[in-house]
Amino acid sequence: MTPFRLPVRECLVHQVDGVIVVEDGLIRDVGPAADVLPRLPEGTRVDHHPGCLVGPGFIDSHAHYAQTDMIATHGGRLIDWLRDHVYAAEERMAEPAHATAMARRFLSELLRNGTTTALTFATVHRHSVDALFGAASTLDMRVIAGKVLMDRNAPEALRDTVESGYRDSRDLIGAWHGKGRNMYAITPRFAPTSGDEQLAAAGELWREFPDVHVHSHLSENRDEVAWVRELFPERSGYLDVYHHHGLTGRRAVYAHGVHLGEDELRLCHDTGTAIAHCPTSNNFLGSGLFPLHEALDPERPVRVGLGTDVGAGTTFSLPATMGEAYKVAQLRGHSLDPLRSLYLATLGGAVALDIDHYVGTLTPGHEADLVVLDPHATPLLSRRANTAESISELVFALSILGDDRVVRRTYVAGRPVGPDDVSAFGFAPAGRS
């Protein structure tokens, strides 16, 4: 098997006994305890996590918050899954109280799994964006989201129009983008559910507001790719549909990309367009095996982050998603380095979302979103951790054997939101009290 030959290990700094100093929600100092502790003022509060790994909070590069309660629903492949399950769940979001409840459940699950930043779909309903950003603001959590644009090939109750989609998106950008840690994403669901006029309007909106994101789906399933070819016969491929309408570039993030060809991967590289690799949902829906090794070709690397794609994704846990990414790489004949996998779940995700100047590393000046991982959270993991001879081995064990139980504590903007602390923000994570 060919290994990934990328300079990931140079990105990792492992302090056996380290200290992270947090002030006003930002990281102020990082280093060995022997150096940093003497510099702290007397009486400084110290949270001690012996035997644990402390790192940057995980970054989920693609999810659907409205589908939180659909996870583990038996279904067919992509198009059948949408028709039989997804659209019905999203129609229920027409009720604002339901949208608020779903937003809280979604953020609760993210935090319980150590995820501190997420790029997620809302639904076609304008208030679904209000509900999510409102809940995220309560937690001071960095969330990127937007109203779904969908004007054809979908249930009538979930369609908007070119005019209403543009107007609502524009208003929501004004109301939420850059307010606190909220960031907006222009969100056409995928090319089959938006006609040329709506995609053109989305491109025009991005030209008006170039600092927002674009978020959609791309080349997830072979039947979907064939459908796009039928709907857009004048375009050279699926990605070209978006590119033609001005929807490629930095801060454009497309989920899946399973069936992209070399020309499309090169276009992603040339434009800075990012791919969210979603191995658990690709496996669950039988969509295929993402060519991660090819995407990361050092001759023309593509920006790639990891996404859970809940609810087709089968877990909120980024460590578990890392484990699935390893298995997918194995099936394609390559071995995914554990530290490369950790990079994709943290700094790589931040680079893909173009927010690495805010989050993704333990760098002074960055926002203090942190996760504390306990390698002794379960008996089997503990036994494996005791035999690990390197940080790489330990990270790999966490990715194969870990789940939400390995998360000892999550910090958002420097504030603890573990089971004993999150109630201060108005609600407790599901399953924790």
C-alpha positions as CSV (number, residue, x, y, z in Angstrom):
1,M,0.0,0.0,0.0
2,T,1.2,3.5,-0.8
3,P,1.4,5.9,2.2
4,F,0.3,9.5,2.2
5,R,3.5,11.5,1.8
6,L,2.5,14.9,3.1
7,P,4.2,17.0,5.8
8,V,1.5,16.4,8.4
9,R,3.8,15.4,11.1
10,E,5.6,18.7,10.9
11,C,2.3,20.4,11.9
12,L,2.0,18.4,15.1
13,V,3.5,19.6,18.4
14,H,3.0,17.2,21.3
15,Q,3.7,18.5,24.8
16,V,3.8,15.7,27.3
17,D,3.0,18.1,30.1
18,G,1.7,21.3,28.6
19,V,-0.3,24.3,29.5
20,I,-2.8,26.4,27.4
21,V,-3.5,29.8,28.8
22,V,-6.9,31.2,27.9
23,E,-8.0,34.8,28.4
24,D,-11.2,36.5,27.0
25,G,-12.0,33.5,24.8
26,L,-8.6,33.5,23.1
27,I,-5.5,31.4,23.5
28,R,-2.8,33.6,25.0
29,D,0.1,31.3,25.7
30,V,1.0,27.6,25.0
31,G,4.0,25.6,26.1
32,P,5.6,23.2,28.6
33,A,4.1,23.5,32.1
34,A,7.6,24.1,33.5
35,D,7.9,27.3,31.4
36,V,4.3,28.6,31.4
37,L,3.1,28.0,34.9
38,P,5.7,30.4,36.5
39,R,4.5,33.2,34.3
40,L,0.9,33.0,35.5
41,P,-0.4,35.4,38.1
42,E,-1.0,34.0,41.5
43,G,-4.5,32.7,41.9
44,T,-5.0,31.8,38.2
45,R,-7.6,29.1,37.8
46,V,-6.1,25.9,36.5
47,D,-8.2,23.1,34.9
48,H,-6.1,19.9,35.2
49,H,-6.7,17.0,32.9
50,P,-4.0,14.4,33.8
51,G,-3.7,11.5,31.4
52,C,-5.7,13.2,28.7
53,L,-4.9,14.7,25.3
54,V,-5.9,18.4,24.9
55,G,-6.2,19.7,21.4
56,P,-8.2,22.0,19.2
57,G,-11.9,21.3,19.0
58,F,-13.1,19.2,16.1
59,I,-14.4,20.8,13.0
60,D,-17.4,19.2,11.2
61,S,-17.2,20.2,7.5
62,H,-20.7,19.0,6.5
63,A,-23.9,18.2,8.3
64,H,-27.7,18.6,8.2
65,Y,-28.9,19.9,11.6
66,A,-32.6,19.2,10.7
67,Q,-31.8,15.5,10.2
68,T,-30.4,14.9,13.7
69,D,-33.3,12.7,14.7
70,M,-33.1,10.7,11.5
71,I,-29.8,9.2,12.2
72,A,-29.8,5.4,11.9
73,T,-33.0,5.3,9.8
74,H,-33.0,2.4,7.5
75,G,-33.2,3.4,3.9
76,G,-32.1,3.0,0.3
77,R,-29.5,5.0,-1.7
78,L,-29.3,8.7,-2.1
79,I,-32.3,9.7,-4.2
80,D,-34.6,7.1,-2.4
81,W,-33.2,8.4,1.0
82,L,-34.2,11.9,0.1
83,R,-37.6,11.0,-1.0
84,D,-38.5,8.5,1.7
85,H,-36.9,10.1,4.7
86,V,-35.2,13.5,4.3
87,Y,-37.9,15.6,2.8
88,A,-40.5,14.5,5.4
89,A,-38.1,15.4,8.2
90,E,-37.4,18.8,6.7
91,E,-41.1,19.5,6.1
92,R,-41.5,19.3,9.9
93,M,-39.1,22.2,10.2
94,A,-42.0,24.5,9.0
95,E,-42.9,24.7,12.7
96,P,-40.6,27.3,14.4
97,A,-40.7,25.5,17.8
98,H,-39.5,22.3,16.1
99,A,-36.7,24.1,14.4
100,T,-35.5,25.6,17.7
101,A,-35.6,22.2,19.4
102,M,-33.7,20.6,16.6
103,A,-31.0,23.3,16.7
104,R,-30.5,22.7,20.4
105,R,-30.3,19.0,20.0
106,F,-27.8,19.3,17.1
107,L,-25.5,21.7,19.0
108,S,-25.7,19.6,22.1
109,E,-24.6,16.5,20.2
110,L,-21.7,18.3,18.6
111,L,-20.4,19.5,21.9
112,R,-20.9,16.1,23.5
113,N,-18.6,14.8,20.8
114,G,-16.0,17.5,21.1
115,T,-17.0,19.4,17.9
116,T,-16.8,23.1,18.4
117,T,-17.3,24.3,14.8
118,A,-19.7,23.0,12.1
119,L,-20.8,23.8,8.6
120,T,-24.3,22.7,8.3
121,F,-27.4,22.9,6.1
122,A,-30.5,24.5,7.6
123,T,-33.7,23.9,5.6
124,V,-35.7,26.0,3.0
125,H,-37.4,27.8,5.9
126,R,-36.0,31.1,6.8
127,H,-36.7,30.6,10.5
128,S,-34.6,27.4,10.5
129,V,-31.5,29.7,10.1
130,D,-32.7,32.0,12.8
131,A,-33.2,29.1,15.2
132,L,-29.7,27.7,14.6
133,F,-27.8,30.9,14.8
134,G,-29.8,32.0,17.9
135,A,-28.9,28.8,19.7
136,A,-25.3,29.0,18.6
137,S,-25.1,32.6,19.8
138,T,-26.2,31.5,23.3
139,L,-23.2,29.2,23.4
140,D,-20.8,31.7,21.6
141,M,-20.1,28.8,19.2
142,R,-18.8,29.1,15.7
143,V,-21.4,27.8,13.2
144,I,-21.6,28.3,9.5
145,A,-25.1,27.8,8.0
146,G,-27.6,29.0,5.5
147,K,-31.1,28.7,4.1
148,V,-31.5,25.9,1.6
149,L,-32.2,27.1,-2.0
150,M,-34.5,24.6,-3.8
151,D,-36.9,25.6,-6.6
152,R,-37.5,22.3,-8.5
153,N,-37.5,18.5,-8.3
154,A,-38.6,18.6,-4.6
155,P,-41.9,18.5,-2.7
156,E,-43.9,21.7,-3.1
157,A,-43.7,22.4,0.6
158,L,-39.9,22.6,0.4
159,R,-39.6,24.7,-2.7
160,D,-38.8,28.4,-2.8
161,T,-38.4,30.6,-5.9
162,V,-35.5,32.4,-7.5
163,E,-36.8,35.7,-6.0
164,S,-37.7,34.5,-2.5
165,G,-34.5,32.4,-2.1
166,Y,-32.3,35.3,-3.1
167,R,-34.3,37.8,-0.9
168,D,-34.4,35.6,2.2
169,S,-30.7,34.7,1.9
170,R,-29.8,38.3,1.5
171,D,-31.8,39.3,4.6
172,L,-30.3,36.5,6.6
173,I,-26.8,37.5,5.7
174,G,-27.6,41.0,7.0
175,A,-29.1,39.6,10.1
176,W,-26.5,37.0,11.1
177,H,-23.3,37.0,9.1
178,G,-20.4,38.2,11.2
179,K,-22.6,38.7,14.3
180,G,-20.7,37.1,17.1
181,R,-19.2,33.9,15.7
182,N,-22.0,33.2,13.2
183,M,-21.0,32.9,9.5
184,Y,-23.4,32.5,6.6
185,A,-23.3,30.0,3.7
186,I,-25.2,30.4,0.5
187,T,-26.8,26.9,0.2
188,P,-28.3,25.4,-2.9
189,R,-29.1,21.9,-1.9
190,F,-27.6,20.3,-5.0
191,A,-27.7,21.1,-8.8
192,P,-30.8,18.9,-9.5
193,T,-33.0,20.9,-7.2
194,S,-32.0,24.4,-8.4
195,G,-32.5,25.5,-12.0
196,D,-30.0,27.7,-13.9
197,E,-31.8,30.9,-12.8
198,Q,-31.5,30.0,-9.1
199,L,-27.9,29.0,-9.4
200,A,-27.1,32.2,-11.3
201,A,-28.9,34.2,-8.5
202,A,-26.7,32.3,-5.9
203,G,-23.6,33.3,-7.8
204,E,-24.7,36.9,-7.9
205,L,-25.4,36.8,-4.2
206,W,-21.8,35.6,-3.6
207,R,-20.4,38.4,-5.7
208,E,-22.4,40.8,-3.5
209,F,-21.1,39.2,-0.3
210,P,-17.8,37.6,-1.1
211,D,-16.9,36.9,2.5
212,V,-19.7,34.4,3.1
213,H,-19.5,30.7,2.2
214,V,-21.1,28.5,-0.4
215,H,-22.2,25.1,0.7
216,S,-23.7,22.3,-1.4
217,H,-23.4,18.7,-2.6
218,L,-21.3,17.3,-5.4
219,S,-20.8,13.9,-7.2
220,E,-22.1,11.8,-4.2
221,N,-23.8,9.0,-6.1
222,R,-23.5,7.7,-9.7
223,D,-27.2,8.0,-10.4
224,E,-27.1,11.6,-9.2
225,V,-24.2,12.3,-11.5
226,A,-26.1,10.9,-14.4
227,W,-29.2,13.0,-13.4
228,V,-27.1,16.2,-13.4
229,R,-25.8,15.2,-16.9
230,E,-29.4,15.0,-18.1
231,L,-30.4,18.3,-16.5
232,F,-27.4,20.2,-17.6
233,P,-26.3,18.7,-20.9
234,E,-24.4,21.8,-21.9
235,R,-22.0,21.6,-19.0
236,S,-18.9,19.4,-19.1
237,G,-19.5,17.8,-15.7
238,Y,-21.2,18.2,-12.3
239,L,-18.6,20.6,-10.9
240,D,-18.8,22.7,-14.1
241,V,-22.5,23.4,-13.3
242,Y,-21.4,25.3,-10.2
243,H,-18.3,26.8,-11.8
244,H,-20.3,28.2,-14.7
245,H,-22.5,30.0,-12.2
246,G,-19.6,31.5,-10.2
247,L,-19.9,29.1,-7.3
248,T,-16.4,27.8,-7.0
249,G,-13.5,29.4,-5.1
250,R,-12.3,29.8,-1.5
251,R,-15.0,29.3,1.0
252,A,-17.0,27.1,-1.4
253,V,-17.4,23.7,0.2
254,Y,-18.9,20.8,-1.5
255,A,-19.8,17.6,0.3
256,H,-18.8,14.1,-0.9
257,G,-17.0,14.5,-4.3
258,V,-16.9,10.7,-4.5
259,H,-17.0,10.5,-8.3
260,L,-14.9,13.5,-9.3
261,G,-12.5,13.1,-12.2
262,E,-8.9,14.4,-12.4
263,D,-10.1,17.5,-14.3
264,E,-12.5,18.3,-11.6
265,L,-10.0,17.8,-8.8
266,R,-7.6,20.1,-10.6
267,L,-10.4,22.7,-10.9
268,C,-10.9,22.4,-7.1
269,H,-7.2,22.9,-6.6
270,D,-7.0,25.9,-9.0
271,T,-10.0,27.7,-7.5
272,G,-9.5,26.8,-3.9
273,T,-12.8,25.0,-3.8
274,A,-13.0,22.5,-0.8
275,I,-14.4,19.0,-0.5
276,A,-16.0,17.7,2.7
277,H,-15.1,14.0,2.9
278,C,-18.1,12.1,4.6
279,P,-17.1,8.5,4.9
280,T,-19.8,7.3,7.2
281,S,-22.6,8.5,5.0
282,N,-20.9,7.4,1.8
283,N,-20.7,3.9,3.3
284,F,-24.2,4.0,4.7
285,L,-25.9,5.0,1.4
286,G,-23.5,2.9,-0.7
287,S,-22.4,6.0,-2.6
288,G,-18.8,4.9,-3.1
289,L,-15.2,5.4,-1.8
290,F,-13.9,9.0,-1.9
291,P,-10.4,9.2,-3.5
292,L,-8.7,11.0,-0.7
293,H,-5.2,10.0,-1.7
294,E,-5.8,11.4,-5.2
295,A,-7.4,14.5,-3.8
296,L,-4.4,15.2,-1.6
297,D,-1.9,14.7,-4.4
298,P,1.0,17.1,-3.5
299,E,1.3,18.2,-7.1
300,R,-2.2,19.8,-6.9
301,P,-3.7,19.2,-3.5
302,V,-7.4,19.9,-2.8
303,R,-8.6,21.4,0.4
304,V,-10.3,18.6,2.3
305,G,-12.1,18.4,5.6
306,L,-14.0,15.7,7.4
307,G,-17.8,15.8,7.6
308,T,-20.2,13.6,9.6
309,D,-23.1,14.3,7.2
310,V,-25.6,13.6,9.9
311,G,-28.3,12.2,9.4
312,A,-27.1,9.9,6.6
313,G,-23.9,9.9,8.5
314,T,-23.9,7.4,11.4
315,T,-22.1,9.3,14.1
316,F,-21.5,12.8,15.4
317,S,-18.0,11.7,16.5
318,L,-15.1,13.0,14.5
319,P,-12.8,10.4,16.0
320,A,-15.1,7.7,14.7
321,T,-15.4,9.5,11.4
322,M,-11.5,9.4,11.2
323,G,-11.7,5.7,11.7
324,E,-14.1,5.3,8.8
325,A,-11.9,7.5,6.6
326,Y,-9.0,5.1,7.4
327,K,-11.1,2.1,6.3
328,V,-12.2,3.8,3.0
329,A,-8.6,4.6,2.2
330,Q,-7.7,1.0,2.9
331,L,-10.3,-0.2,0.4
332,R,-8.8,2.1,-2.2
333,G,-5.3,0.7,-1.6
334,H,-3.8,3.4,0.5
335,S,-2.9,3.8,4.2
336,L,-4.2,7.0,5.9
337,D,-1.7,8.3,8.4
338,P,-3.4,8.8,11.8
339,L,-1.9,12.3,12.1
340,R,-3.2,13.2,8.6
341,S,-6.6,12.0,9.8
342,L,-6.4,14.2,12.9
343,Y,-5.3,17.1,10.7
344,L,-8.4,16.6,8.5
345,A,-10.6,16.7,11.6
346,T,-9.0,19.9,12.9
347,L,-6.7,22.2,11.1
348,G,-7.5,20.6,7.7
349,G,-11.2,21.3,8.3
350,A,-10.3,24.9,9.2
351,V,-8.3,25.3,6.0
352,A,-11.1,23.8,4.0
353,L,-13.6,26.3,5.5
354,D,-11.1,29.1,5.2
355,I,-11.3,29.8,9.0
356,D,-7.8,28.6,10.0
357,H,-7.0,32.2,11.1
358,Y,-9.6,31.7,13.9
359,V,-9.6,28.0,14.8
360,G,-8.0,24.6,14.2
361,T,-4.7,25.0,16.1
362,L,-3.5,25.8,19.6
363,T,-1.9,29.0,18.5
364,P,-1.8,32.2,20.6
365,G,-4.4,34.6,19.2
366,H,-6.7,31.8,18.0
367,E,-10.1,31.2,19.6
368,A,-9.9,28.9,22.6
369,D,-12.1,26.1,21.2
370,L,-10.6,23.0,22.8
371,V,-11.4,19.3,23.3
372,V,-10.1,17.1,26.1
373,L,-9.8,13.4,25.1
374,D,-9.6,10.6,27.6
375,P,-7.7,7.6,26.2
376,H,-8.8,5.5,29.2
377,A,-12.6,6.2,28.7
378,T,-13.4,2.5,28.1
379,P,-11.6,-0.6,29.3
380,L,-10.6,-1.8,25.8
381,L,-9.4,1.6,24.7
382,S,-7.4,1.9,28.0
383,R,-5.7,-1.4,27.4
384,R,-4.7,-0.4,23.9
385,A,-3.6,3.1,25.0
386,N,-1.3,1.5,27.6
387,T,0.6,-0.3,24.8
388,A,0.8,2.7,22.4
389,E,4.4,3.7,21.8
390,S,3.8,7.0,20.1
391,I,1.3,9.8,19.8
392,S,0.5,8.5,16.3
393,E,-0.5,5.1,17.7
394,L,-2.6,6.7,20.4
395,V,-4.5,8.9,18.0
396,F,-5.1,5.8,15.8
397,A,-6.5,3.9,18.7
398,L,-8.8,6.7,19.6
399,S,-10.1,6.8,16.0
400,I,-10.8,3.1,15.8
401,L,-12.1,2.5,19.3
402,G,-13.3,6.0,20.3
403,D,-16.7,7.6,20.3
404,D,-18.4,10.3,22.4
405,R,-17.2,8.6,25.6
406,V,-13.6,9.7,25.0
407,V,-14.6,13.4,25.3
408,R,-13.9,14.4,28.8
409,R,-14.5,18.1,28.3
410,T,-15.2,20.6,25.6
411,Y,-14.3,24.3,25.7
412,V,-16.0,26.9,23.6
413,A,-14.3,30.3,23.5
414,G,-12.5,29.2,26.6
415,R,-15.6,28.2,28.6
416,P,-16.1,24.6,29.6
417,V,-19.3,23.0,28.3
418,G,-18.9,19.5,29.7
419,P,-21.7,17.7,31.6
420,D,-21.1,19.7,34.7
421,D,-21.0,23.1,33.0
422,V,-23.2,23.3,29.9
423,S,-26.4,24.0,31.9
424,A,-25.1,27.5,32.4
425,F,-25.8,28.0,28.7
426,G,-29.4,27.1,28.9
427,F,-29.6,23.4,28.0
428,A,-27.6,20.3,28.7
429,P,-26.2,17.9,26.0
430,A,-28.4,15.0,25.3
431,G,-27.6,12.0,27.5
432,R,-25.6,14.0,30.0
433,S,-26.7,15.6,33.2
